[in-house]
Amino acid sequence: MIVAFSISPAASDADGGVGEAVAEAVRVVRESGLPCETNAMFTNIEGEWDEVMAVIKRAVDVVAARSPRVGLVLKADIRPGYDNQLKAKVERVEKYLEEG
């Protein structure tokens, strides 16, 4: 499965930024060893249901340690029997774009 998620603390820094707290969540994801990528709005992670959700929970927990309230947005692509889709899905789209 691939999960795209975004974690945001309710409390921000003096400028309204949440970058430090988000960085702590991203660190948890990257240290998990699961395939992942981060963009401006979401972090994508790929693996089995239980392992992915455990990583997301740990990421929420580190943000919750900095803020009394945490928002979580999550979207999942659950497709049993398919691995390495984090890159393969994008490669398929790129192929279609090249074909015109």
N, CA, C and O atoms as a Tinker XYZ file with bonds, in Angstrom:
   400  protein
     1  N      0.829000   -1.171000    0.000000    73     2
     2  CA     0.000000    0.000000    0.000000    64     1     3
     3  C      0.875000    1.236000    0.000000    63     2     4     5
     4  O      1.994000    1.229000    0.513000    81     3
     5  N      0.350000    2.288000   -0.580000    73     3     6
     6  CA     0.998000    3.593000   -0.533000    64     5     7
     7  C      0.076000    4.511000    0.258000    63     6     8     9
     8  O     -1.134000    4.537000    0.033000    81     7
     9  N      0.655000    5.255000    1.176000    73     7    10
    10  CA    -0.121000    6.233000    1.930000    64     9    11
    11  C      0.522000    7.600000    1.748000    63    10    12    13
    12  O      1.723000    7.770000    1.957000    81    11
    13  N     -0.289000    8.562000    1.359000    73    11    14
    14  CA     0.122000    9.963000    1.324000    64    13    15
    15  C     -0.493000   10.602000    2.553000    63    14    16    17
    16  O     -1.701000   10.514000    2.773000    81    15
    17  N      0.345000   11.246000    3.353000    73    15    18
    18  CA    -0.206000   11.859000    4.563000    64    17    19
    19  C      0.493000   13.165000    4.875000    63    18    20    21
    20  O      1.622000   13.423000    4.458000    81    19
    21  N     -0.226000   13.971000    5.625000    73    19    22
    22  CA     0.270000   15.262000    6.067000    64    21    23
    23  C     -0.074000   15.417000    7.538000    63    22    24    25
    24  O     -1.218000   15.212000    7.942000    81    23
    25  N      0.913000   15.778000    8.327000    73    23    26
    26  CA     0.715000   16.005000    9.756000    64    25    27
    27  C      1.018000   17.468000   10.030000    63    26    28    29
    28  O      2.031000   18.002000    9.577000    81    27
    29  N      0.136000   18.105000   10.773000    73    27    30
    30  CA     0.351000   19.511000   11.092000    64    29    31
    31  C     -0.013000   19.789000   12.542000    63    30    32    33
    32  O     -1.111000   19.453000   12.986000    81    31
    33  N      0.905000   20.402000   13.278000    73    31    34
    34  CA     0.587000   20.770000   14.653000    64    33    35
    35  C     -0.317000   21.996000   14.680000    63    34    36    37
    36  O     -0.259000   22.838000   13.784000    81    35
    37  N     -1.143000   22.092000   15.701000    73    35    38
    38  CA    -1.994000   23.278000   15.859000    64    37    39
    39  C     -1.157000   24.470000   16.285000    63    38    40    41
    40  O     -1.458000   25.603000   15.909000    81    39
    41  N     -0.119000   24.234000   17.057000    73    39    42
    42  CA     0.749000   25.314000   17.524000    64    41    43
    43  C      1.856000   25.541000   16.507000    63    42    44    45
    44  O      2.423000   24.582000   15.982000    81    43
    45  N      2.164000   26.785000   16.230000    73    43    46
    46  CA     3.204000   27.113000   15.267000    64    45    47
    47  C      4.249000   28.004000   15.929000    63    46    48    49
    48  O      4.114000   28.396000   17.088000    81    47
    49  N      5.304000   28.316000   15.156000    73    47    50
    50  CA     6.310000   29.231000   15.679000    64    49    51
    51  C      5.791000   30.664000   15.561000    63    50    52    53
    52  O      4.658000   30.882000   15.131000    81    51
    53  N      6.605000   31.625000   15.935000    73    51    54
    54  CA     6.185000   33.031000   15.950000    64    53    55
    55  C      5.762000   33.544000   14.573000    63    54    56    57
    56  O      4.954000   34.468000   14.476000    81    55
    57  N      6.304000   32.950000   13.514000    73    55    58
    58  CA     5.957000   33.363000   12.150000    64    57    59
    59  C      4.832000   32.532000   11.547000    63    58    60    61
    60  O      4.490000   32.716000   10.379000    81    59
    61  N      4.251000   31.622000   12.323000    73    59    62
    62  CA     3.187000   30.765000   11.818000    64    61    63
    63  C      3.691000   29.503000   11.152000    63    62    64    65
    64  O      2.904000   28.745000   10.585000    81    63
    65  N      4.991000   29.266000   11.210000    73    63    66
    66  CA     5.574000   28.098000   10.571000    64    65    67
    67  C      5.439000   26.841000   11.414000    63    66    68    69
    68  O      5.361000   26.901000   12.641000    81    67
    69  N      5.413000   25.721000   10.744000    73    67    70
    70  CA     5.341000   24.424000   11.413000    64    69    71
    71  C      6.479000   23.513000   10.970000    63    70    72    73
    72  O      6.453000   22.311000   11.233000    81    71
    73  N      7.466000   24.076000   10.305000    73    71    74
    74  CA     8.538000   23.311000    9.702000    64    73    75
    75  C      9.321000   22.437000   10.661000    63    74    76    77
    76  O      9.654000   21.302000   10.319000    81    75
    77  N      9.625000   22.933000   11.855000    73    75    78
    78  CA    10.414000   22.132000   12.793000    64    77    79
    79  C      9.662000   20.882000   13.220000    63    78    80    81
    80  O     10.237000   19.794000   13.257000    81    79
    81  N      8.394000   21.026000   13.541000    73    79    82
    82  CA     7.589000   19.870000   13.960000    64    81    83
    83  C      7.413000   18.897000   12.808000    63    82    84    85
    84  O      7.496000   17.685000   13.004000    81    83
    85  N      7.174000   19.406000   11.617000    73    83    86
    86  CA     7.014000   18.543000   10.449000    64    85    87
    87  C      8.316000   17.802000   10.165000    63    86    88    89
    88  O      8.288000   16.629000    9.792000    81    87
    89  N      9.445000   18.463000   10.334000    73    87    90
    90  CA    10.739000   17.816000   10.114000    64    89    91
    91  C     10.927000   16.629000   11.056000    63    90    92    93
    92  O     11.488000   15.606000   10.662000    81    91
    93  N     10.467000   16.759000   12.277000    73    91    94
    94  CA    10.567000   15.642000   13.214000    64    93    95
    95  C      9.733000   14.451000   12.733000    63    94    96    97
    96  O     10.160000   13.303000   12.855000    81    95
    97  N      8.552000   14.724000   12.188000    73    95    98
    98  CA     7.707000   13.650000   11.650000    64    97    99
    99  C      8.369000   12.996000   10.441000    63    98   100   101
   100  O      8.362000   11.772000   10.313000    81    99
   101  N      8.936000   13.802000    9.563000    73    99   102
   102  CA     9.611000   13.271000    8.374000    64   101   103
   103  C     10.818000   12.428000    8.790000    63   102   104   105
   104  O     11.100000   11.403000    8.169000    81   103
   105  N     11.523000   12.848000    9.827000    73   103   106
   106  CA    12.663000   12.073000   10.316000    64   105   107
   107  C     12.221000   10.667000   10.736000    63   106   108   109
   108  O     12.902000    9.685000   10.439000    81   107
   109  N     11.083000   10.574000   11.425000    73   107   110
   110  CA    10.545000    9.278000   11.838000    64   109   111
   111  C     10.291000    8.399000   10.613000    63   110   112   113
   112  O     10.637000    7.217000   10.603000    81   111
   113  N      9.690000    8.982000    9.596000    73   111   114
   114  CA     9.375000    8.223000    8.381000    64   113   115
   115  C     10.656000    7.749000    7.704000    63   114   116   117
   116  O     10.766000    6.579000    7.337000    81   115
   117  N     11.606000    8.631000    7.539000    73   115   118
   118  CA    12.848000    8.266000    6.850000    64   117   119
   119  C     13.638000    7.225000    7.624000    63   118   120   121
   120  O     14.254000    6.345000    7.022000    81   119
   121  N     13.631000    7.308000    8.940000    73   119   122
   122  CA    14.351000    6.334000    9.758000    64   121   123
   123  C     13.654000    4.974000    9.795000    63   122   124   125
   124  O     14.246000    3.991000   10.242000    81   123
   125  N     12.414000    4.905000    9.335000    73   123   126
   126  CA    11.685000    3.633000    9.335000    64   125   127
   127  C     12.278000    2.629000    8.362000    63   126   128   129
   128  O     12.126000    1.421000    8.540000    81   127
   129  N     12.954000    3.126000    7.332000    73   127   130
   130  CA    13.514000    2.247000    6.313000    64   129   131
   131  C     12.539000    1.889000    5.206000    63   130   132   133
   132  O     12.923000    1.229000    4.241000    81   131
   133  N     11.283000    2.311000    5.324000    73   131   134
   134  CA    10.304000    2.051000    4.273000    64   133   135
   135  C     10.524000    3.026000    3.119000    63   134   136   137
   136  O     10.995000    4.142000    3.339000    81   135
   137  N     10.191000    2.622000    1.897000    73   135   138
   138  CA    10.294000    3.551000    0.776000    64   137   139
   139  C      9.410000    4.771000    1.047000    63   138   140   141
   140  O      8.254000    4.632000    1.446000    81   139
   141  N      9.960000    5.956000    0.831000    73   139   142
   142  CA     9.193000    7.170000    1.101000    64   141   143
   143  C      9.723000    8.323000    0.270000    63   142   144   145
   144  O     10.824000    8.269000   -0.279000    81   143
   145  N      8.924000    9.349000    0.194000    73   143   146
   146  CA     9.326000   10.598000   -0.439000    64   145   147
   147  C      8.508000   11.718000    0.192000    63   146   148   149
   148  O      7.391000   11.504000    0.663000    81   147
   149  N      9.077000   12.894000    0.192000    73   147   150
   150  CA     8.410000   14.047000    0.779000    64   149   151
   151  C      8.354000   15.155000   -0.259000    63   150   152   153
   152  O      9.337000   15.422000   -0.950000    81   151
   153  N      7.201000   15.794000   -0.363000    73   151   154
   154  CA     7.078000   16.966000   -1.230000    64   153   155
   155  C      6.542000   18.128000   -0.408000    63   154   156   157
   156  O      6.483000   18.032000    0.818000    81   155
   157  N      6.162000   19.190000   -1.032000    73   155   158
   158  CA     5.754000   20.392000   -0.307000    64   157   159
   159  C      4.492000   20.206000    0.532000    63   158   160   161
   160  O      4.273000   20.944000    1.493000    81   159
   161  N      3.674000   19.238000    0.183000    73   159   162
   162  CA     2.390000   19.098000    0.868000    64   161   163
   163  C      2.200000   17.777000    1.612000    63   162   164   165
   164  O      1.463000   17.728000    2.597000    81   163
   165  N      2.850000   16.711000    1.159000    73   163   166
   166  CA     2.627000   15.384000    1.733000    64   165   167
   167  C      3.916000   14.596000    1.838000    63   166   168   169
   168  O      4.915000   14.917000    1.193000    81   167
   169  N      3.880000   13.581000    2.645000    73   167   170
   170  CA     4.903000   12.546000    2.665000    64   169   171
   171  C      4.221000   11.267000    2.203000    63   170   172   173
   172  O      3.138000   10.928000    2.677000    81   171
   173  N      4.855000   10.565000    1.283000    73   171   174
   174  CA     4.350000    9.285000    0.780000    64   173   175
   175  C      5.211000    8.181000    1.361000    63   174   176   177
   176  O      6.434000    8.302000    1.434000    81   175
   177  N      4.566000    7.114000    1.769000    73   175   178
   178  CA     5.278000    5.973000    2.345000    64   177   179
   179  C      4.640000    4.695000    1.801000    63   178   180   181
   180  O      3.426000    4.629000    1.606000    81   179
   181  N      5.471000    3.683000    1.560000    73   179   182
   182  CA     4.974000    2.433000    0.987000    64   181   183
   183  C      5.379000    1.251000    1.852000    63   182   184   185
   184  O      6.507000    1.181000    2.340000    81   183
   185  N      4.453000    0.328000    2.035000    73   183   186
   186  CA     4.736000   -0.884000    2.791000    64   185   187
   187  C      3.452000   -1.616000    3.108000    63   186   188   189
   188  O      2.399000   -1.327000    2.542000    81   187
   189  N      3.550000   -2.559000    4.011000    73   187   190
   190  CA     2.368000   -3.295000    4.455000    64   189   191
   191  C      1.561000   -2.446000    5.434000    63   190   192   193
   192  O      2.098000   -1.567000    6.107000    81   191
   193  N      0.270000   -2.725000    5.498000    73   191   194
   194  CA    -0.672000   -1.939000    6.302000    64   193   195
   195  C     -0.141000   -1.654000    7.709000    63   194   196   197
   196  O     -0.023000   -0.495000    8.108000    81   195
   197  N      0.177000   -2.711000    8.454000    73   195   198
   198  CA     0.571000   -2.539000    9.855000    64   197   199
   199  C      1.850000   -1.733000   10.008000    63   198   200   201
   200  O      1.953000   -0.906000   10.913000    81   199
   201  N      2.822000   -1.961000    9.141000    73   199   202
   202  CA     4.079000   -1.232000    9.281000    64   201   203
   203  C      3.919000    0.235000    8.893000    63   202   204   205
   204  O      4.489000    1.108000    9.547000    81   203
   205  N      3.158000    0.518000    7.844000    73   203   206
   206  CA     2.932000    1.906000    7.438000    64   205   207
   207  C      2.166000    2.669000    8.523000    63   206   208   209
   208  O      2.539000    3.783000    8.889000    81   207
   209  N      1.107000    2.064000    9.025000    73   207   210
   210  CA     0.310000    2.756000   10.041000    64   209   211
   211  C      1.086000    2.952000   11.339000    63   210   212   213
   212  O      0.884000    3.947000   12.034000    81   211
   213  N      1.966000    2.021000   11.671000    73   211   214
   214  CA     2.800000    2.181000   12.869000    64   213   215
   215  C      3.748000    3.368000   12.712000    63   214   216   217
   216  O      3.964000    4.119000   13.663000    81   215
   217  N      4.312000    3.540000   11.521000    73   215   218
   218  CA     5.201000    4.676000   11.273000    64   217   219
   219  C      4.422000    5.984000   11.345000    63   218   220   221
   220  O      4.892000    6.956000   11.936000    81   219
   221  N      3.242000    6.011000   10.750000    73   219   222
   222  CA     2.426000    7.229000   10.794000    64   221   223
   223  C      2.061000    7.565000   12.235000    63   222   224   225
   224  O      2.091000    8.735000   12.616000    81   223
   225  N      1.722000    6.577000   13.032000    73   223   226
   226  CA     1.406000    6.820000   14.443000    64   225   227
   227  C      2.611000    7.413000   15.170000    63   226   228   229
   228  O      2.464000    8.366000   15.936000    81   227
   229  N      3.797000    6.859000   14.939000    73   227   230
   230  CA     4.999000    7.405000   15.589000    64   229   231
   231  C      5.250000    8.843000   15.140000    63   230   232   233
   232  O      5.655000    9.683000   15.944000    81   231
   233  N      5.014000    9.129000   13.865000    73   231   234
   234  CA     5.200000   10.492000   13.358000    64   233   235
   235  C      4.204000   11.452000   14.020000    63   234   236   237
   236  O      4.567000   12.571000   14.384000    81   235
   237  N      2.960000   11.016000   14.171000    73   235   238
   238  CA     1.966000   11.842000   14.861000    64   237   239
   239  C      2.390000   12.059000   16.313000    63   238   240   241
   240  O      2.264000   13.164000   16.841000    81   239
   241  N      2.884000   11.021000   16.945000    73   239   242
   242  CA     3.298000   11.125000   18.349000    64   241   243
   243  C      4.408000   12.155000   18.550000    63   242   244   245
   244  O      4.382000   12.896000   19.533000    81   243
   245  N      5.389000   12.217000   17.633000    73   243   246
   246  CA     6.464000   13.203000   17.815000    64   245   247
   247  C      5.958000   14.624000   17.612000    63   246   248   249
   248  O      6.447000   15.557000   18.250000    81   247
   249  N      4.984000   14.792000   16.728000    73   247   250
   250  CA     4.390000   16.127000   16.552000    64   249   251
   251  C      3.524000   16.470000   17.760000    63   250   252   253
   252  O      3.524000   17.611000   18.220000    81   251
   253  N      2.793000   15.495000   18.272000    73   251   254
   254  CA     1.945000   15.715000   19.446000    64   253   255
   255  C      2.766000   16.085000   20.679000    63   254   256   257
   256  O      2.259000   16.750000   21.582000    81   255
   257  N      4.012000   15.666000   20.722000    73   255   258
   258  CA     4.885000   16.035000   21.839000    64   257   259
   259  C      5.213000   17.522000   21.820000    63   258   260   261
   260  O      5.640000   18.078000   22.832000    81   259
   261  N      5.017000   18.172000   20.669000    73   259   262
   262  CA     5.316000   19.602000   20.512000    64   261   263
   263  C      4.070000   20.470000   20.494000    63   262   264   265
   264  O      4.157000   21.690000   20.633000    81   263
   265  N      2.922000   19.852000   20.326000    73   263   266
   266  CA     1.682000   20.618000   20.161000    64   265   267
   267  C      0.520000   19.874000   20.826000    63   266   268   269
   268  O      0.439000   18.649000   20.736000    81   267
   269  N     -0.365000   20.594000   21.481000    73   267   270
   270  CA    -1.483000   19.934000   22.155000    64   269   271
   271  C     -2.556000   19.397000   21.201000    63   270   272   273
   272  O     -3.451000   18.657000   21.609000    81   271
   273  N     -2.450000   19.781000   19.934000    73   271   274
   274  CA    -3.437000   19.335000   18.945000    64   273   275
   275  C     -2.729000   19.104000   17.620000    63   274   276   277
   276  O     -1.875000   19.894000   17.217000    81   275
   277  N     -3.089000   18.006000   16.937000    73   275   278
   278  CA    -2.431000   17.630000   15.692000    64   277   279
   279  C     -3.481000   17.298000   14.640000    63   278   280   281
   280  O     -4.460000   16.607000   14.922000    81   279
   281  N     -3.269000   17.797000   13.429000    73   279   282
   282  CA    -4.133000   17.445000   12.307000    64   281   283
   283  C     -3.435000   16.407000   11.433000    63   282   284   285
   284  O     -2.232000   16.497000   11.191000    81   283
   285  N     -4.192000   15.427000   10.964000    73   283   286
   286  CA    -3.651000   14.384000   10.095000    64   285   287
   287  C     -4.574000   14.227000    8.894000    63   286   288   289
   288  O     -5.775000   14.000000    9.045000    81   287
   289  N     -4.001000   14.351000    7.700000    73   287   290
   290  CA    -4.708000   14.075000    6.454000    64   289   291
   291  C     -4.047000   12.846000    5.860000    63   290   292   293
   292  O     -2.822000   12.785000    5.765000    81   291
   293  N     -4.847000   11.866000    5.458000    73   291   294
   294  CA    -4.304000   10.596000    4.997000    64   293   295
   295  C     -5.093000   10.103000    3.792000    63   294   296   297
   296  O     -6.324000   10.113000    3.794000    81   295
   297  N     -4.374000    9.673000    2.769000    73   295   298
   298  CA    -4.990000    9.051000    1.596000    64   297   299
   299  C     -4.204000    7.780000    1.302000    63   298   300   301
   300  O     -2.974000    7.806000    1.260000    81   299
   301  N     -4.904000    6.671000    1.098000    73   299   302
   302  CA    -4.232000    5.393000    0.902000    64   301   303
   303  C     -4.639000    4.737000   -0.410000    63   302   304   305
   304  O     -5.797000    4.793000   -0.822000    81   303
   305  N     -3.658000    4.113000   -1.057000    73   303   306
   306  CA    -3.881000    3.285000   -2.234000    64   305   307
   307  C     -3.581000    1.858000   -1.796000    63   306   308   309
   308  O     -2.421000    1.474000   -1.644000    81   307
   309  N     -4.627000    1.086000   -1.598000    73   307   310
   310  CA    -4.502000   -0.273000   -1.085000    64   309   311
   311  C     -4.675000   -1.229000   -2.260000    63   310   312   313
   312  O     -5.771000   -1.386000   -2.797000    81   311
   313  N     -3.574000   -1.862000   -2.647000    73   311   314
   314  CA    -3.583000   -2.737000   -3.828000    64   313   315
   315  C     -2.721000   -3.965000   -3.534000    63   314   316   317
   316  O     -1.536000   -3.986000   -3.865000    81   315
   317  N     -3.310000   -4.979000   -2.917000    73   315   318
   318  CA    -2.548000   -6.172000   -2.553000    64   317   319
   319  C     -1.837000   -6.797000   -3.757000    63   318   320   321
   320  O     -2.363000   -6.829000   -4.870000    81   319
   321  N     -0.637000   -7.286000   -3.496000    73   319   322
   322  CA     0.117000   -7.963000   -4.542000    64   321   323
   323  C      1.017000   -7.058000   -5.361000    63   322   324   325
   324  O      1.728000   -7.539000   -6.243000    81   323
   325  N      1.005000   -5.776000   -5.096000    73   323   326
   326  CA     1.836000   -4.828000   -5.834000    64   325   327
   327  C      2.828000   -4.178000   -4.889000    63   326   328   329
   328  O      2.450000   -3.638000   -3.849000    81   327
   329  N      4.108000   -4.234000   -5.258000    73   327   330
   330  CA     5.173000   -3.600000   -4.498000    64   329   331
   331  C      5.870000   -2.581000   -5.388000    63   330   332   333
   332  O      5.672000   -2.563000   -6.603000    81   331
   333  N      6.680000   -1.740000   -4.779000    73   331   334
   334  CA     7.488000   -0.753000   -5.508000    64   333   335
   335  C      6.647000    0.175000   -6.380000    63   334   336   337
   336  O      7.089000    0.608000   -7.443000    81   335
   337  N      5.453000    0.470000   -5.930000    73   335   338
   338  CA     4.549000    1.313000   -6.713000    64   337   339
   339  C      4.795000    2.802000   -6.521000    63   338   340   341
   340  O      4.296000    3.615000   -7.300000    81   339
   341  N      5.548000    3.167000   -5.508000    73   339   342
   342  CA     5.842000    4.577000   -5.266000    64   341   343
   343  C      6.489000    5.202000   -6.502000    63   342   344   345
   344  O      6.195000    6.343000   -6.856000    81   343
   345  N      7.358000    4.455000   -7.145000    73   343   346
   346  CA     8.008000    4.939000   -8.366000    64   345   347
   347  C      7.319000    4.424000   -9.620000    63   346   348   349
   348  O      7.224000    5.140000  -10.617000    81   347
   349  N      6.844000    3.196000   -9.574000    73   347   350
   350  CA     6.253000    2.584000  -10.772000    64   349   351
   351  C      5.025000    3.342000  -11.267000    63   350   352   353
   352  O      4.813000    3.465000  -12.473000    81   351
   353  N      4.216000    3.850000  -10.338000    73   351   354
   354  CA     3.023000    4.601000  -10.759000    64   353   355
   355  C      3.410000    5.855000  -11.537000    63   354   356   357
   356  O      2.791000    6.187000  -12.548000    81   355
   357  N      4.429000    6.540000  -11.060000    73   355   358
   358  CA     4.889000    7.756000  -11.733000    64   357   359
   359  C      5.506000    7.408000  -13.081000    63   358   360   361
   360  O      5.287000    8.111000  -14.068000    81   359
   361  N      6.276000    6.324000  -13.123000    73   359   362
   362  CA     6.887000    5.906000  -14.382000    64   361   363
   363  C      5.832000    5.593000  -15.440000    63   362   364   365
   364  O      6.016000    5.903000  -16.617000    81   363
   365  N      4.729000    4.980000  -15.020000    73   363   366
   366  CA     3.658000    4.683000  -15.992000    64   365   367
   367  C      3.051000    5.974000  -16.545000    63   366   368   369
   368  O      2.788000    6.070000  -17.744000    81   367
   369  N      2.833000    6.944000  -15.700000    73   367   370
   370  CA     2.283000    8.221000  -16.162000    64   369   371
   371  C      3.251000    8.896000  -17.111000    63   370   372   373
   372  O      2.841000    9.397000  -18.159000    81   371
   373  N      4.540000    8.920000  -16.761000    73   371   374
   374  CA     5.542000    9.529000  -17.622000    64   373   375
   375  C      5.583000    8.853000  -18.996000    63   374   376   377
   376  O      5.741000    9.518000  -20.021000    81   375
   377  N      5.440000    7.537000  -19.003000    73   375   378
   378  CA     5.432000    6.807000  -20.260000    64   377   379
   379  C      4.266000    7.262000  -21.136000    63   378   380   381
   380  O      4.440000    7.493000  -22.333000    81   379
   381  N      3.091000    7.389000  -20.548000    73   379   382
   382  CA     1.931000    7.856000  -21.308000    64   381   383
   383  C      2.134000    9.274000  -21.827000    63   382   384   385
   384  O      1.703000    9.601000  -22.933000    81   383
   385  N      2.785000   10.110000  -21.036000    73   383   386
   386  CA     3.057000   11.480000  -21.483000    64   385   387
   387  C      4.004000   11.491000  -22.676000    63   386   388   389
   388  O      3.819000   12.264000  -23.616000    81   387
   389  N      5.011000   10.637000  -22.634000    73   387   390
   390  CA     5.974000   10.554000  -23.743000    64   389   391
   391  C      5.321000   10.048000  -25.016000    63   390   392   393
   392  O      5.693000   10.463000  -26.113000    81   391
   393  N      4.355000    9.157000  -24.880000    73   391   394
   394  CA     3.688000    8.602000  -26.041000    64   393   395
   395  C      2.758000    9.621000  -26.699000    63   394   396   397
   396  O      2.350000    9.455000  -27.849000    81   395
   397  N      2.434000   10.668000  -25.957000    73   395   398
   398  CA     1.661000   11.749000  -26.529000    64   397   399
   399  C      0.210000   11.554000  -26.433000    63   398   400
   400  O     -0.558000   12.404000  -26.884000    81   399
